[in-house]
Amino acid sequence: MVFSSTIFLFAFLPAVIIFYFGQQRLFAKKLRNAVLLFFSYLFYLYGAAGFLLILILSTLADYGLGRLIDRKVKYKRLWLCFSLLLNLGLLAYFKYANFFIQELNGFLSGWKSFPIEWNAVILPIGISFFTFQKLSYIIDVYKGKSRALENALDFALYIAMFPQLIAGPIVRFSQIRSQLKERRESWNDFFNGTMRFCWGLAKKVVIANSCGQITDVIFSLEPQLLDTKTAWLGAITYTLQIYFDFSTYSDMAIGLGMLFGFSFPENFNRPYSAVCITDFWRRWHITLSRWFRDYLYIPLGGNRRGTTRTCLNTALVCVLCGLWHGANWTFLFWGVYHGLFLIIERVTGIRDLAPEKHNIIRRLATLIIVAVGWVIFRAESLSQATGFLGAMFTFSDLPISYELARALNYRNVFFIMGALPVFFLPGNFSMIKLLMNKNDPIPVVAGALMILLLLPYCATLIVGGASGPFIYYRF
């Protein structure tokens, strides 16, 4: 179920709000977690009915293992290993089995051997995100940073909470433990959450989808129809699309959490204002970057064992980060690509330069590096990526194809032009904070206009079929 779909906006979300706040009138908040869990499972059932049982059973297993780790100190390493094998095993099977068999069959065909018969495995939506949340819980309990939850229902809600179940943010258990029991809903949070959700909805329906229409056409063109201007247009529109699409989901998830009294961590902080790739990863998908830092990079030794070991640790984290996004050589090379620049910046000291030093040049260089990386990320194969990059950096001029001319309509071009300022805004600028500033009448009026004008326009587009899945749904 997509946040920007008619069934979510006009049926599911109103039902959740009515039952959630209605039960508080009758049962004084005693059932609020049960209500949210029920609707969270219903949310997952709608989009991945065949995998709901796996989500429930694996959640119960981790709940039990967490309790054992908390109590059985002598055998806690054994229970930790069981949990790691369970979660990483499920992730590896559903996410990488198809890729492994495909590559193996390609190898066998080269030796004139019979291929392995294999029925393709369907990827459960959100598995990468809720797996990392379960791992953070188990590891924190193992290290004694947190006590295991006694209430299985609260733990299940932490894993399956529908606002961030599918595409994050990745919420650490330590960040939300107290909120599972002691949160307080308020009209102020409800208003702010509504504003945040509406802002995200507008970015998704108006900007991300407009960029996506052009991007999809360009990346589907035959190589002989791709020239320099078209390739650069595709790189720019995808750079815009993936930011507005993913940050939109985070905005909407954070806003939905606020409706029910939860405070989720921020996931983006003006990433295209970064002055280097290190700075970019401090601003992009923040919860994933910090997860890899705290649960992999630092345990491997971080930067405490010399430059060579630090570079190796960085490379390993980036490779695994690339593979986390999907089973494709493009994701692996995208991770290697970013890892290479992170290592260069550490060795040369570029990452330690003052942010204001050569700011414009460094921002432009970083943006180009990131955009090139997004081409690798978006391409279906390495051959398409190399051909696309070749068109970007080898001058050619061809007529615009008919399909692209149709996608470059007035509405799409207008909204893309409205999105371009994201490349130039200051690194500390936040539109949502500006809109939520109730001490200034201008943001209040702007917020009211967004609700009264932009929201109905978005609803019209959604009803007309403009709603599309989020990019990170497939990860």
N, C-alpha and C positions, 0 to 999 in steps of 0.2 A: 504494500500500500504506500503510495507516494504522498508526501505532505501536500503537494500542489495538485492533488486530484480532487474531483468532485465528491467522491465517496468519503474521503478523509475530512474535507472542509465542511461538508454539509450533513454528514451523518455520523461518522466515527467520533470526531472531536467534540461536537455538541453532546453526544451521548456520554463520553467520558466525563466532561465537565458537570453534566447534570447528576450523574450517579455519584461522582466523587464528592461533590459538595452537598448533594442530597443526603448521603449516608451520614455526614457529619451532624446534620440536624437530628437524625434518629439515634445514632450510636456514638456520638461524641468522639469522632475520629478513630474509633477502634477498628474500623474496617477499611480505612483509606488505603493502606498498603495492599490489602486483598483486592480492592476494586482496581487499583492501578495494575496489579499483576494480572488479573483476569483480562483486562483490556489489552495489556501488552502481549499476552499470548494470543488473543484474538487478532491483534495487529500482525503478528508473525504468521499466524495460521492463514491469513488472507493471502500473503505473498509467498509462503513456503510451507504449505500444509504438510508435505511429506517429510519435513525435517523438524517439526515441532517436538516430536517425541525424543529425537536426539538431543535437542536443546534442553528439554526437561530432565532427561536421564543423566546427561553429563553434568547438569547443574546440581542434581541430587548427589552425584558421585563426588563432586568437588566440595559440596557442603559437608558430607561425611568425612572426607579426607582432611578437610580443614579442622574439623573437630578432633580427629585423631592426632593430627600434628600438634594441636594445642594441648592435648592431654597426655599423649604417649611420647614423652620427651625422648625416651630411649630409641624409639623407632621412627622418629619424625622424618629422618632422611629417606627412609623407605617409602613413607606415605607421600613425600614430596616427589620422589621419582615416579610413583604411580600416577600422580596428577600430571606431571610433565609428559609422561608417555601417553596418557589419555588425550590430553588437549592437543599436544603437538602431533600425535598420531592421527587424530581426526582431521586436523588442519592439513597435514601432509597428504592424507588420502583424498580428501575432497578437492583440494586445491591443486595438487601436483601430479596425481596419478595419471590423468589424461595426457599431460605433457610428457611424462616419463615414458609411457607406453608408445606414444607417437614417435618420440626420438629413438626409442629402442627398435621399433619397427622399421624406421628409416635406416638404422644401422644394419638390421638383419637383411633388408632388401638389397643392400650393397653387397652382401655375401651370398646372395641367391637363396636365402633361407625363407621359410614360411613366416609370415607375420603372426603376431599374437592376436587372437580374437579377443576383442574388448568392447564392452558396452560403455559408452562414455558416461562418466560420473557428472551429475549436475551439482553445481556449487551452491551450497546453502547461503542465502543472503546474510550478510553481517557476520559470518563466521570469523573473519580476521579480527573484528573489533571485540566481539564478546569473548573470544579466546584470550586475547591480551588482558581483558579485565579479570577473567578468572585466574590467569597466571599471576597477575599483580596481587590478587587477594591471597593466593596460596603462598607465594614467596614472602609477602609481608608477614603472614602468620608464622611461617617457618623461621624467619629472622627475628621474631619477637617484636616486630614493630606494631603489631596489632593483635588483639585477641580475636579468636574465631567467633562468628555470630552464632548465637544459640537458637535463634528463630530461623527455621528453614525458609519461611515465606519471605522474610526480609532479605535473605541472601538471594533468593530467586528474583526478587524485584530488582536488586542491585544489578544482576546480570542481564535481565530481560526488559528493563524499563524502555518503553516504546520510543520516547523522544530521541534517544541516542543509541538504540539497539542496532540499527542497520549501518550507520556510517559515523558513529562517534558524536562528540568528542570521546576519547578513551578516558573514562573516569576512574581514577584510583580509588580503592576501597577506603583509604585514609581520608580522602576528600569528601566522602559522602556518608561514612558510617553514622555520624551523629545525626545527619539529616534524615536517615531512615526512621528514626524514632522521635526526634525532637524538633523537627522543622515546624515553622509557623507560616501559614498562608496569610497573605494580606492583600487588600485591594490595591495598594501601591505596587506590589510585586506583580499582581495580576495585570494591571495596566501596563507596566514596563514590559512584561512578558508578551502581552498582545502587540505592543509596538515593535518589539524585537522580531516576533514571528512575522508580522506584516511587512516589515522591512526586508526580511529574508525572502518572503514570498514574492515581493516585487522584483528583487534582484534575480530570482530564479526565472520567473515567467517572462519578464520584460527583457532583461539583459542576457542572462546565460543562454536561454533558448534561442535568442536572436543570433548570438555568436555561434551557437551550435549548428544552426541551419547552414551557415556559410562554411563552417569548418568541415561538416560532414560531406558537403559537396566537393570541396577542394581535395580532401583526403581520399575521396572515391574516384577522382579523375585518373584516367590512364596516364602513364608517365610521359607520353609524347605530347600531352595537352598541358603539361605543367611548365610554366615559365617562371622567371624570377619574381615578377610582381605578384603572381598568383600564389607562389610558394610562401613568400613573405606575408601575404595577407592571411594565408592559412595558419602560419605560425603565430601571428599576432592575435587572430580571432580565437585560436585554441588557448593561448596564454590567458586571454581574458575569460574565455568560457570556463576553464577548469577552476580559476580563482573564484569567479562569481558563483559557479555551480556548487563548489564544495564549501566555500565560506557561507553560502546561503543555507546549506543544510545545517551547518553549525549554528548560525543565527536562529534558525527555526527551532532546532533542538534546545538551545539555551532558553529561548523564549517559552517553549512548551514546558520546560522544567520549572521556570519561574511561576507559571500558572499554578503549579501544584506545590510550591514552596521549596523547590530544589535550586541549588546554585551550582551549575556545571562550569568547569574551567573553560576559559577562552581558548580557541583553537587557531586564531589568526590575528596577526598584528601588523597590518600593512606590509605584506611580504615583498611587494614590488618596489618598496622604498629601500630595500636592502642595499648596502654598500659593498657587500662581498657575499660569497656563497655561504660562509659561516653565519653571517648575519641573516641570510635568507632562511636558513634552517632554524634559526631562533624565532622566526616570525611565521613560518609556514607549518601547518599541521603540528602545532606546538605539542599537543598531548602525545603524538606518536614519537616525535623527536626526543622528548623527555623520557618516554618509556624506554626507548632503546638506550638512552644515556644511562638511566638508573639501573636497568635490569640486565644490560649486556656490556655496554662500554666500560662503565666503572668497575663491575666485577672482573672484567678481563684485565684490569690494571689501569684503565683510563690513560692519563698522560703522566703517570707517576713512575714509569719504568724506562725512560729514555725516549729519544725521538723515533728510533726505528720501531720500537714496540708500539708507540702511540700511533704511528702511521699504519701499522698492521691492524691495530684495533679499529681505527677509523675505516680502513678498507673493508674489514669484515662486517662492520655495522652497516655500511652503505650497501654492500652486496646483499645482505639479509633484508635490508629495508626495500631494496628493489624487488627481491623475490617475494616479500610480503605483499606487494601490490598485485602479483599475479605470476602464473607459470608461463612465461614467454621470454625469449631471449632479449626482447626489447626492454623489458623491465630490469633484467639483469644488467644490461649495458647502461641503462639509465642510472642505476645505482653506482656502477663503476665510474661513470662519467662524473657524477657529483662527488664521489669519493676522491677522484683524482684532483679536482679543484680544491677540495677541503684540505688535502695533504699539501698541495702547492702553497696554499695560503698560510698554513701552519709553518712550513719550512722557511718560506720567504719572509714571514712576519707581516704579510698584508693584512691579516685578520686583526692585528693589534694596532693598526693605524687609527688615529682619532677619526670618528665618523664624519666630522666636518672637513677633513682634509681631502682635497680633490673630489668633493662630494658628487658633483654632477657627472664627472667622467667615470667614477667608480660605480655610480648607480646605473649609468647607461651600459657599461661593460657587464655588470652583473645581470641586468635585464636581458641582454643578448645571450649570455651564457645560459640563463634559465630558459629562454624561449627555444634555443637550440635543443636543450634537454627535453622540453615538452614535445618537440617533434619526434624524438626517439620514443618517448613515452606513449604518444598517440598512435604511432605507426603500427600496422598489423604485423609487420615483419621487419627484420634488419635490412632486407633488400629495399623495401619501400622507404625506410628511414634514410638510407644512404642516397637513394634517388631523389628524395625530397630535399635533403640537405645539399645535394649537388645542384639542384635547380635554384636553391636560395643563393648559393655563392658562385654560380656560373651564369653570367649574364645571357639572357635570352628574352625575346619579346614575341608573344603569340596573341592572337585574338582571344578574347574571353569566351569561354564555352557558353552554350545556351543555358545549361543547368546552373552555372554560376551567375549568369546574368539575371536569372529568375530569383535566385537567392538574395542578390544584391538589390532588393526592393527598397523603397523609401523608408519603410518602417524599420527594417533591420539595420540599414545604414545609420539612421537617426539614433537608434539605441546604442549602436556600437560607438558612435561619436560621443555619446553621453558617458560611455564606460571608459574611454581613453584617459580621462584625468586621473584614474587610479595609478597610472604610471608616473605621475608628476607630483602627487600630493605629498606633503611632509610625512615623515615616518611616524610622528606622534599624533597625526590627525585621526579622529574617529567620528564618523557620521552618526553612528547610533548613540554615542554619548552626547553629541550635539542635539540630537532629536529628543533625548530624555532630560535635557536641562530645563527643569520646570521654573527656574529662577529668571529665565529670559523668555519674553513673550514670543519672540520670533521662532524659536524651535517648537514651541507649543502650537503655534499656528501652522507651521510646516508639518508637524505630526498630525494635526487635525486634517489638513489637506490630503495627506497621504492616506488616511483612513477613508475620507469621504470621496476622494477622486481616484486615487491610484488603485485602491483595493477593489472597488467595483470593476475597474478596467481589467485588472488581473482576473477577477472572477469571470468576466465575459470571455477572456481568452481561454481560460481553463474549460469552461463549458463548451467552447467552440473546438476543443480538442488540442489546445496548445500545451497541455501538461506533458512533460516527458520525464523519464527516470533520471535520477541523479547519477553522475559519473561514478561516484564511489560506491554505488549500490553493488557493482560487480566485483568489488574487492573484499 
